[in-house]
Amino acid sequence: MSGWECAIGGCGATFRTVESLLTHQVDAHERHECRICGTTVPEGFFAIKHVFEEHTRTEFVRAYDADASAIRERESIKRDVEDTVDPREIYVGRDADTDGDEAVASASN
């Protein structure tokens, strides 16, 4: 992949590394409230990761009025990111001032 593009709300910012993209998604965009459980997570990759690791595909389809194409697209994004950076190096931390929803993307270089 030649670069990583942020597709949140038509942002279009591009980054050389996935780590930079994830940091951008955490720092530059509003948080997303999961329509299934109400958890607040950073928009973009972290929202995709949350919904597909914490909920069933059926719950996603119902809550987001999604179809099989939407599932495949998001699973592809999740796979591309996780194939590039070790998921254990992506840290979602908690900050008491944000009700436990502060997230930080970090990776060793």
Stockholm file with secondary structure:
# STOCKHOLM 1.0

chainA/1-109         MSGWECAIGGCGATFRTVESLLTHQVDAHERHECRICGTTVPEGFFAIKHVFEEHTRTEFVRAYDADASAIRERESIKRDVEDTVDPREIYVGRDADTDGDEAVASASN
#=GR chainA/1-109 SS CCCEECCGGGCCCEESSHHHHHHHHHHHSCEEECTTTCCEEESTHHHHHHHHHHSCHHHHHHHHTCCHHHHHHHHHHHHHHHHHSCGGGCCCCCCGGGTTCCCCCCCCC
#=GC SS_cons         CCCEECCGGGCCCEESSHHHHHHHHHHHSCEEECTTTCCEEESTHHHHHHHHHHSCHHHHHHHHTCCHHHHHHHHHHHHHHHHHSCGGGCCCCCCGGGTTCCCCCCCCC
//
